[in-house]
């Protein structure tokens, strides 16, 4: 970061350079139309313009101190008009003082402006120009201040939107855990008297899973590898409950393991497949989790070989907390840059497919208003 003192020096140098460029431009124009040698005009116009370097900062400060808004704008206008008169006097006075130093040298060159021979000539020749320069500086200062205030409001609005998005994600994520926990405890309670040892193993696996989810509590996205490890802890609980009736397979491309995904996104989808695809069948069934990369997209599918969807997708999506929550999290994280679909397999079964941007960093996306 540039120290404040150096920052002021840089601004002064930039303003000095600007006025020198203007002096060269004006001198070149005079020279084209038959004025004195161009280098002489550059000196003359520099004498004319360089007093505006300190005056520019004075005028900018004056414009910021007395803006034309609010109830005091008439009084502020009077101050600005008075400032215009004062600056229009001080500028020529400084120029004439500088001319007294370089004037004898310039007078040796033909065609030097005669009005430089008196302060009155300098003052009245440039009076209107000085008023114009004064007004331009005040207007530019107001424009810069307005832009800064707009940017501050824009950044504040962006931060507010981001915080709201994060808060919404945290609420959605917090809804998943009690929903999952309730279902898992309900399942354990159905067997606790029939098979206490099995219930004990399920409680141990549930404890491991809850501990792992707490470790990810502050992260909205994790790598797919971490997400699959969480899912496997959940599946160990289900495997203890269903035994050979539940078969789970994974078809995961290696390059997708470091891709960022919303944390705890697979559990509700897999739970839905087990609950509605596997549990109703005496013989059980298979759940398959697939992940592959398709260019800049990550495609994830959770498939079961059960009876398939028994209602229209719209009705299914509006009735289940897990699916609704998943869609809300995807929309909050990725906006329109995501897709969530319910499909039926060719040989039956229910499939859930989602697509999100592929980010091969293991960290992932911030909520939508921080990623644009």
C-alpha positions as a Markdown table, in Angstrom:
| # | Residue | x | y | z |
|---|---|---|---|---|
| 1 | Unk | 0.0 | 0.0 | 0.0 |
| 2 | Unk | 1.3 | 3.5 | -0.9 |
| 3 | Unk | 1.9 | 5.7 | 2.2 |
| 4 | Unk | -0.4 | 8.7 | 2.4 |
| 5 | Unk | 2.5 | 11.2 | 2.0 |
| 6 | Unk | 3.7 | 9.5 | -1.2 |
| 7 | Unk | 0.1 | 9.2 | -2.4 |
| 8 | Unk | -0.2 | 13.0 | -2.2 |
| 9 | Unk | 3.1 | 13.5 | -4.1 |
| 10 | Unk | 1.9 | 11.2 | -6.8 |
| 11 | Unk | -1.3 | 13.1 | -7.2 |
| 12 | Unk | 0.6 | 16.4 | -7.3 |
| 13 | Unk | 2.9 | 15.0 | -10.0 |
| 14 | Unk | 0.0 | 13.7 | -12.0 |
| 15 | Unk | -1.8 | 17.2 | -11.9 |
| 16 | Unk | 1.5 | 18.9 | -12.8 |
| 17 | Unk | 2.0 | 16.6 | -15.7 |
| 18 | Unk | -1.6 | 17.2 | -16.9 |
| 19 | Unk | -1.1 | 21.0 | -16.9 |
| 20 | Unk | 2.2 | 20.7 | -18.7 |
| 21 | Unk | 0.6 | 18.6 | -21.4 |
| 22 | Unk | -2.1 | 21.2 | -21.8 |
| 23 | Unk | 0.6 | 23.9 | -22.0 |
| 24 | Unk | 2.4 | 22.0 | -24.8 |
| 25 | Unk | -0.8 | 21.4 | -26.7 |
| 26 | Unk | -1.8 | 25.1 | -26.5 |
| 27 | Unk | 1.7 | 26.2 | -27.5 |
| 28 | Unk | 1.7 | 23.9 | -30.5 |
| 29 | Unk | -1.6 | 25.4 | -31.7 |
| 30 | Unk | -0.2 | 29.0 | -31.3 |
| 31 | Unk | 3.0 | 28.1 | -33.2 |
| 32 | Unk | 1.0 | 26.6 | -36.1 |
| 33 | Unk | -0.8 | 29.9 | -36.5 |
| 34 | Unk | 2.4 | 31.9 | -36.7 |
| 35 | Unk | 3.2 | 32.5 | -33.1 |
| 36 | Unk | 6.7 | 32.6 | -31.5 |
| 37 | Unk | 8.9 | 29.5 | -31.5 |
| 38 | Unk | 7.1 | 26.6 | -29.9 |
| 39 | Unk | 9.6 | 26.3 | -27.0 |
| 40 | Unk | 8.9 | 29.9 | -26.1 |
| 41 | Unk | 5.2 | 29.3 | -26.1 |
| 42 | Unk | 5.7 | 26.2 | -23.9 |
| 43 | Unk | 7.4 | 28.4 | -21.3 |
| 44 | Unk | 4.8 | 31.1 | -21.6 |
| 45 | Unk | 1.8 | 28.7 | -21.2 |
| 46 | Unk | 3.6 | 26.8 | -18.4 |
| 47 | Unk | 3.9 | 30.1 | -16.6 |
| 48 | Unk | 0.2 | 30.5 | -17.2 |
| 49 | Unk | -0.9 | 27.1 | -16.2 |
| 50 | Unk | 1.4 | 25.8 | -13.4 |
| 51 | Unk | -0.1 | 28.1 | -10.7 |
| 52 | Unk | -3.2 | 25.9 | -11.2 |
| 53 | Unk | -1.4 | 22.9 | -9.7 |
| 54 | Unk | -1.8 | 24.0 | -6.1 |
| 55 | Unk | -5.0 | 25.9 | -6.9 |
| 56 | Unk | -6.6 | 22.6 | -8.2 |
| 57 | Unk | -6.3 | 21.0 | -4.8 |
| 58 | Unk | -7.7 | 24.1 | -3.1 |
| 59 | Unk | -10.7 | 24.2 | -5.5 |
| 60 | Unk | -11.3 | 20.5 | -5.1 |
| 61 | Unk | -11.4 | 20.9 | -1.4 |
| 62 | Unk | -13.7 | 23.9 | -1.7 |
| 63 | Unk | -16.1 | 22.0 | -3.9 |
| 64 | Unk | -16.3 | 19.0 | -1.5 |
| 65 | Unk | -16.7 | 21.3 | 1.5 |
| 66 | Unk | -19.6 | 23.3 | -0.1 |
| 67 | Unk | -21.7 | 21.0 | -2.3 |
| 68 | Unk | -24.8 | 22.3 | -4.0 |
| 69 | Unk | -27.3 | 20.1 | -2.1 |
| 70 | Unk | -29.3 | 20.1 | 1.0 |
| 71 | Unk | -30.8 | 23.2 | 2.7 |
| 72 | Unk | -27.6 | 25.2 | 2.7 |
| 73 | Unk | -27.0 | 25.1 | -1.1 |
| 74 | Unk | -27.7 | 28.8 | -1.6 |
| 75 | Unk | -25.1 | 29.7 | 1.0 |
| 76 | Unk | -22.7 | 27.2 | -0.5 |
| 77 | Unk | -23.3 | 28.6 | -3.9 |
| 78 | Unk | -22.3 | 32.1 | -2.6 |
| 79 | Unk | -19.1 | 30.6 | -1.2 |
| 80 | Unk | -18.2 | 28.9 | -4.5 |
| 81 | Unk | -18.8 | 32.2 | -6.4 |
| 82 | Unk | -16.6 | 34.0 | -4.0 |
| 83 | Unk | -14.0 | 31.3 | -4.4 |
| 84 | Unk | -14.2 | 31.6 | -8.2 |
| 85 | Unk | -13.4 | 35.3 | -7.8 |
| 86 | Unk | -10.5 | 34.7 | -5.4 |
| 87 | Unk | -8.9 | 32.0 | -7.5 |
| 88 | Unk | -9.3 | 34.0 | -10.7 |
| 89 | Unk | -7.2 | 36.7 | -9.0 |
| 90 | Unk | -4.6 | 34.5 | -7.4 |
| 91 | Unk | -3.9 | 32.5 | -10.6 |
| 92 | Unk | -3.0 | 35.5 | -12.7 |
| 93 | Unk | -1.1 | 37.0 | -9.7 |
| 94 | Unk | 1.1 | 33.9 | -9.4 |
| 95 | Unk | 1.5 | 33.8 | -13.2 |
| 96 | Unk | 2.6 | 37.4 | -13.4 |
| 97 | Unk | 5.0 | 36.9 | -10.5 |
| 98 | Unk | 6.6 | 34.0 | -12.4 |
| 99 | Unk | 6.6 | 36.1 | -15.5 |
| 100 | Unk | 8.6 | 38.9 | -13.8 |
| 101 | Unk | 11.4 | 36.3 | -13.5 |
| 102 | Unk | 11.3 | 34.8 | -17.0 |
| 103 | Unk | 9.9 | 37.8 | -18.8 |
| 104 | Unk | 13.1 | 39.7 | -19.6 |
| 105 | Unk | 14.4 | 36.5 | -21.2 |
| 106 | Unk | 11.2 | 36.0 | -23.2 |
| 107 | Unk | 11.1 | 39.6 | -24.4 |
| 108 | Unk | 14.3 | 39.0 | -26.4 |
| 109 | Unk | 12.2 | 36.7 | -28.6 |
| 110 | Unk | 10.0 | 38.3 | -31.3 |
| 111 | Unk | 6.1 | 38.0 | -31.2 |
| 112 | Unk | 5.9 | 37.5 | -27.4 |
| 113 | Unk | 2.5 | 38.5 | -26.1 |
| 114 | Unk | 2.3 | 42.1 | -25.2 |
| 115 | Unk | -0.3 | 41.6 | -22.4 |
| 116 | Unk | 2.3 | 40.0 | -20.2 |
| 117 | Unk | 3.8 | 43.5 | -19.7 |
| 118 | Unk | 1.2 | 44.3 | -16.9 |
| 119 | Unk | -0.8 | 42.5 | -14.3 |
| 120 | Unk | -4.0 | 44.0 | -15.6 |
| 121 | Unk | -3.3 | 42.6 | -19.1 |
| 122 | Unk | -2.7 | 39.1 | -17.7 |
| 123 | Unk | -5.8 | 39.3 | -15.4 |
| 124 | Unk | -8.3 | 40.4 | -18.0 |
| 125 | Unk | -7.0 | 38.2 | -20.8 |
| 126 | Unk | -7.4 | 35.1 | -18.8 |
| 127 | Unk | -10.3 | 36.0 | -16.5 |
| 128 | Unk | -13.0 | 34.1 | -18.3 |
| 129 | Unk | -10.7 | 31.1 | -18.9 |
| 130 | Unk | -9.9 | 31.0 | -15.2 |
| 131 | Unk | -13.6 | 31.0 | -14.3 |
| 132 | Unk | -14.1 | 28.2 | -16.8 |
| 133 | Unk | -11.2 | 26.2 | -15.4 |
| 134 | Unk | -12.5 | 26.7 | -11.8 |
| 135 | Unk | -16.0 | 25.4 | -12.8 |
| 136 | Unk | -14.5 | 22.4 | -14.6 |
| 137 | Unk | -12.4 | 21.5 | -11.5 |
| 138 | Unk | -15.4 | 21.8 | -9.2 |
| 139 | Unk | -17.5 | 19.7 | -11.5 |
| 140 | Unk | -14.8 | 17.0 | -11.9 |
| 141 | Unk | -14.4 | 16.9 | -8.1 |
| 142 | Unk | -18.2 | 16.4 | -7.6 |
| 143 | Unk | -18.1 | 13.7 | -10.3 |
| 144 | Unk | -15.3 | 11.9 | -8.6 |
| 145 | Unk | -17.0 | 12.1 | -5.2 |
| 146 | Unk | -20.3 | 10.9 | -6.7 |
| 147 | Unk | -18.5 | 7.9 | -8.4 |
| 148 | Unk | -16.8 | 7.0 | -5.1 |
| 149 | Unk | -20.0 | 7.1 | -3.2 |
| 150 | Unk | -21.7 | 5.0 | -5.8 |
| 151 | Unk | -18.9 | 2.5 | -5.7 |
| 152 | Unk | -19.1 | 2.4 | -1.8 |
| 153 | Unk | -22.8 | 1.8 | -2.0 |
| 154 | Unk | -22.3 | -0.8 | -4.7 |
| 155 | Unk | -19.7 | -2.6 | -2.6 |
| 156 | Unk | -21.8 | -2.4 | 0.6 |
| 157 | Unk | -24.8 | -3.8 | -1.3 |
| 158 | Unk | -22.7 | -6.6 | -2.7 |
| 159 | Unk | -21.4 | -7.4 | 0.8 |
| 160 | Unk | -24.9 | -7.4 | 2.2 |
| 161 | Unk | -26.1 | -9.7 | -0.7 |
| 162 | Unk | -23.2 | -12.0 | 0.0 |
| 163 | Unk | -23.9 | -12.1 | 3.7 |
| 164 | Unk | -27.6 | -12.8 | 3.0 |
| 165 | Unk | -26.6 | -15.6 | 0.6 |
| 166 | Unk | -24.3 | -17.1 | 3.1 |
| 167 | Unk | -26.8 | -16.9 | 5.9 |
| 168 | Unk | -29.4 | -18.5 | 3.6 |
| 169 | Unk | -27.0 | -21.3 | 2.8 |
| 170 | Unk | -26.2 | -21.8 | 6.5 |
| 171 | Unk | -29.9 | -22.1 | 7.2 |
| 172 | Unk | -30.4 | -24.5 | 4.4 |
| 173 | Unk | -27.5 | -26.6 | 5.5 |
| 174 | Unk | -28.6 | -26.6 | 9.1 |
| 175 | Unk | -32.0 | -27.9 | 7.9 |
| 176 | Unk | -30.3 | -30.9 | 6.3 |
| 177 | Unk | -28.6 | -32.2 | 9.4 |
| 178 | Unk | -31.7 | -32.4 | 11.7 |
| 179 | Unk | -33.7 | -33.9 | 8.9 |
| 180 | Unk | -31.1 | -36.6 | 8.3 |
| 181 | Unk | -30.5 | -37.1 | 12.1 |
| 182 | Unk | -34.3 | -37.5 | 12.7 |
| 183 | Unk | -34.5 | -40.2 | 9.9 |
| 184 | Unk | -31.4 | -42.0 | 11.2 |
| 185 | Unk | -32.5 | -42.0 | 14.8 |
| 186 | Unk | -36.0 | -43.2 | 13.7 |
| 187 | Unk | -34.4 | -46.1 | 11.9 |
| 188 | Unk | -32.2 | -47.0 | 14.9 |
| 189 | Unk | -35.2 | -46.9 | 17.2 |
| 190 | Unk | -37.0 | -49.5 | 15.1 |
| 191 | Unk | -34.3 | -52.1 | 15.7 |
| 192 | Unk | -32.9 | -51.2 | 19.1 |
| 193 | Unk | -34.9 | -53.9 | 20.9 |
| 194 | Unk | -34.7 | -56.4 | 18.1 |
| 195 | Unk | -31.0 | -56.3 | 17.6 |
| 196 | Unk | -29.2 | -54.2 | 20.2 |
| 197 | Unk | -25.7 | -54.9 | 18.8 |
| 198 | Unk | -26.7 | -53.7 | 15.4 |
| 199 | Unk | -28.3 | -50.6 | 16.9 |
| 200 | Unk | -25.1 | -49.9 | 18.8 |
| 201 | Unk | -23.0 | -50.2 | 15.6 |
| 202 | Unk | -25.4 | -47.8 | 13.9 |
| 203 | Unk | -25.1 | -45.3 | 16.7 |
| 204 | Unk | -21.3 | -45.5 | 16.6 |
| 205 | Unk | -21.4 | -44.8 | 12.8 |
| 206 | Unk | -23.8 | -42.0 | 13.3 |
| 207 | Unk | -21.5 | -40.4 | 15.9 |
| 208 | Unk | -18.6 | -40.6 | 13.4 |
| 209 | Unk | -20.7 | -39.0 | 10.7 |
| 210 | Unk | -21.9 | -36.2 | 12.9 |
| 211 | Unk | -18.4 | -35.5 | 14.0 |
| 212 | Unk | -17.2 | -35.3 | 10.4 |
| 213 | Unk | -20.1 | -33.0 | 9.5 |
| 214 | Unk | -19.2 | -30.7 | 12.4 |
| 215 | Unk | -15.7 | -30.5 | 11.0 |
| 216 | Unk | -17.1 | -29.1 | 7.8 |
| 217 | Unk | -19.6 | -26.8 | 9.5 |
| 218 | Unk | -18.0 | -23.5 | 8.3 |
| 219 | Unk | -17.5 | -24.6 | 4.7 |
| 220 | Unk | -20.3 | -24.4 | 2.1 |
| 221 | Unk | -18.3 | -26.3 | -0.5 |
| 222 | Unk | -15.8 | -29.2 | -0.2 |
| 223 | Unk | -14.0 | -31.5 | -2.6 |
| 224 | Unk | -15.9 | -34.4 | -4.1 |
| 225 | Unk | -13.4 | -36.7 | -2.4 |
| 226 | Unk | -14.4 | -35.3 | 1.1 |
| 227 | Unk | -18.1 | -35.4 | 0.2 |
| 228 | Unk | -17.8 | -39.1 | -0.8 |
| 229 | Unk | -16.1 | -39.9 | 2.5 |
| 230 | Unk | -19.0 | -38.3 | 4.3 |
| 231 | Unk | -21.4 | -40.3 | 2.2 |
| 232 | Unk | -19.6 | -43.5 | 2.9 |
| 233 | Unk | -20.0 | -43.0 | 6.6 |
| 234 | Unk | -23.8 | -42.5 | 6.1 |
| 235 | Unk | -23.9 | -45.7 | 3.9 |
| 236 | Unk | -22.2 | -47.7 | 6.6 |
| 237 | Unk | -25.2 | -46.9 | 8.8 |
| 238 | Unk | -27.6 | -47.9 | 6.1 |
| 239 | Unk | -25.5 | -51.0 | 5.3 |
| 240 | Unk | -25.8 | -52.1 | 8.9 |
| 241 | Unk | -29.5 | -51.7 | 8.7 |
| 242 | Unk | -30.2 | -53.4 | 5.4 |
| 243 | Unk | -27.3 | -55.8 | 5.1 |
| 244 | Unk | -27.3 | -57.6 | 1.8 |
| 245 | Unk | -30.5 | -55.9 | 0.7 |
| 246 | Unk | -28.5 | -52.7 | 0.0 |
| 247 | Unk | -25.8 | -52.7 | -2.7 |
| 248 | Unk | -24.0 | -49.5 | -3.4 |
| 249 | Unk | -21.5 | -48.9 | -6.2 |
| 250 | Unk | -19.4 | -45.9 | -7.2 |
| 251 | Unk | -18.4 | -44.9 | -10.7 |
| 252 | Unk | -16.3 | -41.8 | -10.1 |
| 253 | Unk | -13.8 | -40.4 | -12.6 |
| 254 | Unk | -10.5 | -39.7 | -10.9 |
| 255 | Unk | -10.2 | -36.2 | -12.2 |
| 256 | Unk | -13.5 | -35.2 | -10.5 |
| 257 | Unk | -12.3 | -36.1 | -6.9 |
| 258 | Unk | -10.8 | -32.6 | -6.4 |
| 259 | Unk | -13.8 | -30.8 | -7.9 |
| 260 | Unk | -15.7 | -28.5 | -5.5 |
| 261 | Unk | -19.2 | -29.5 | -4.6 |
| 262 | Unk | -21.7 | -28.3 | -2.0 |
| 263 | Unk | -21.1 | -30.1 | 1.3 |
| 264 | Unk | -23.5 | -32.8 | 2.3 |
| 265 | Unk | -25.2 | -32.6 | -1.1 |
| 266 | Unk | -25.1 | -36.4 | -1.8 |
| 267 | Unk | -26.6 | -37.6 | 1.4 |
| 268 | Unk | -30.2 | -36.4 | 0.9 |
| 269 | Unk | -30.2 | -37.7 | -2.7 |
| 270 | Unk | -28.8 | -41.1 | -1.6 |
| 271 | Unk | -31.2 | -41.3 | 1.3 |
| 272 | Unk | -34.1 | -40.5 | -1.1 |
| 273 | Unk | -33.0 | -43.4 | -3.3 |
| 274 | Unk | -32.7 | -45.8 | -0.4 |
| 275 | Unk | -36.0 | -44.8 | 1.2 |
| 276 | Unk | -38.2 | -44.9 | -1.9 |
| 277 | Unk | -36.2 | -47.3 | -4.2 |
| 278 | Unk | -34.8 | -49.9 | -1.9 |
| 279 | Unk | -36.9 | -50.0 | 1.3 |
| 280 | Unk | -40.2 | -50.9 | -0.3 |
| 281 | Unk | -38.7 | -54.0 | -2.1 |
| 282 | Unk | -38.3 | -57.3 | -0.3 |
| 283 | Unk | -35.2 | -58.1 | -2.2 |
| 284 | Unk | -33.7 | -54.7 | -1.8 |
| 285 | Unk | -31.8 | -53.2 | -4.7 |
| 286 | Unk | -28.8 | -51.2 | -5.9 |
| 287 | Unk | -27.8 | -47.5 | -5.6 |
| 288 | Unk | -25.2 | -46.2 | -8.0 |
| 289 | Unk | -23.3 | -42.8 | -7.6 |
| 290 | Unk | -21.7 | -41.5 | -10.7 |
| 291 | Unk | -19.5 | -38.5 | -11.3 |
| 292 | Unk | -17.8 | -37.3 | -14.4 |
| 293 | Unk | -16.4 | -34.3 | -16.0 |
| 294 | Unk | -17.9 | -32.9 | -19.2 |
| 295 | Unk | -15.7 | -30.0 | -20.3 |
| 296 | Unk | -16.3 | -27.2 | -17.8 |
| 297 | Unk | -19.1 | -29.0 | -16.1 |
| 298 | Unk | -19.3 | -31.6 | -13.3 |
| 299 | Unk | -22.1 | -34.1 | -13.7 |
| 300 | Unk | -23.3 | -36.1 | -10.7 |
| 301 | Unk | -26.0 | -38.8 | -10.7 |
| 302 | Unk | -27.6 | -40.9 | -8.0 |
| 303 | Unk | -29.5 | -43.8 | -9.5 |
| 304 | Unk | -31.5 | -46.7 | -8.0 |
| 305 | Unk | -33.1 | -49.7 | -9.6 |
| 306 | Unk | -36.3 | -49.5 | -7.7 |
| 307 | Unk | -39.8 | -48.8 | -9.0 |
| 308 | Unk | -39.0 | -45.4 | -10.3 |
| 309 | Unk | -40.9 | -42.1 | -9.8 |
| 310 | Unk | -44.6 | -42.6 | -9.1 |
| 311 | Unk | -45.6 | -38.9 | -9.4 |
| 312 | Unk | -44.8 | -36.0 | -11.8 |
| 313 | Unk | -41.4 | -34.4 | -11.1 |
| 314 | Unk | -43.0 | -31.1 | -10.1 |
| 315 | Unk | -45.0 | -32.8 | -7.3 |
| 316 | Unk | -42.0 | -34.8 | -6.1 |
| 317 | Unk | -39.8 | -31.7 | -5.9 |
| 318 | Unk | -42.4 | -29.7 | -3.9 |
| 319 | Unk | -43.1 | -32.5 | -1.4 |
| 320 | Unk | -39.6 | -33.6 | -0.2 |
| 321 | Unk | -37.5 | -31.4 | 2.2 |
| 322 | Unk | -34.3 | -33.0 | 1.1 |
| 323 | Unk | -34.8 | -32.4 | -2.7 |
| 324 | Unk | -36.2 | -28.9 | -2.1 |
| 325 | Unk | -33.3 | -28.0 | 0.1 |
| 326 | Unk | -30.8 | -29.3 | -2.4 |
| 327 | Unk | -32.3 | -27.2 | -5.2 |
| 328 | Unk | -32.3 | -24.1 | -3.0 |
| 329 | Unk | -28.7 | -24.5 | -2.1 |
| 330 | Unk | -27.7 | -25.1 | -5.7 |
| 331 | Unk | -29.6 | -21.9 | -6.8 |
| 332 | Unk | -28.0 | -19.9 | -4.0 |
| 333 | Unk | -24.5 | -21.0 | -4.8 |
| 334 | Unk | -24.6 | -21.1 | -8.6 |
| 335 | Unk | -27.7 | -19.1 | -9.7 |
| 336 | Unk | -28.7 | -20.2 | -13.2 |
| 337 | Unk | -25.4 | -21.9 | -13.8 |
| 338 | Unk | -26.6 | -25.3 | -12.5 |
| 339 | Unk | -29.1 | -27.9 | -13.4 |
| 340 | Unk | -31.1 | -30.4 | -11.4 |
| 341 | Unk | -33.2 | -33.1 | -13.0 |
| 342 | Unk | -35.4 | -36.1 | -12.0 |
| 343 | Unk | -35.2 | -38.9 | -14.6 |
| 344 | Unk | -36.4 | -42.5 | -15.0 |
| 345 | Unk | -33.9 | -45.2 | -16.0 |
| 346 | Unk | -34.4 | -47.2 | -19.2 |
| 347 | Unk | -34.9 | -50.4 | -17.2 |
| 348 | Unk | -36.8 | -48.6 | -14.4 |
| 349 | Unk | -35.5 | -47.0 | -11.3 |
| 350 | Unk | -35.3 | -43.3 | -10.3 |
| 351 | Unk | -32.4 | -41.2 | -11.2 |
| 352 | Unk | -31.4 | -37.8 | -9.9 |
| 353 | Unk | -28.9 | -35.8 | -11.9 |
| 354 | Unk | -27.3 | -32.5 | -11.2 |
| 355 | Unk | -24.7 | -30.4 | -13.1 |
| 356 | Unk | -22.6 | -27.6 | -11.7 |
| 357 | Unk | -19.5 | -25.7 | -12.9 |
| 358 | Unk | -16.3 | -27.8 | -12.7 |
| 359 | Unk | -13.8 | -26.1 | -10.4 |
| 360 | Unk | -10.8 | -28.2 | -10.0 |
| 361 | Unk | -9.6 | -26.5 | -6.8 |
| 362 | Unk | -11.3 | -28.4 | -4.0 |
| 363 | Unk | -12.6 | -25.1 | -2.6 |
| 364 | Unk | -15.4 | -24.1 | -4.9 |
| 365 | Unk | -17.8 | -21.3 | -5.5 |
| 366 | Unk | -18.8 | -18.5 | -3.2 |
| 367 | Unk | -22.4 | -17.5 | -3.2 |
| 368 | Unk | -23.7 | -16.0 | -6.5 |
| 369 | Unk | -23.2 | -12.1 | -5.6 |
| 370 | Unk | -19.4 | -12.8 | -4.8 |
| 371 | Unk | -18.7 | -14.7 | -8.1 |
| 372 | Unk | -19.7 | -12.2 | -10.9 |
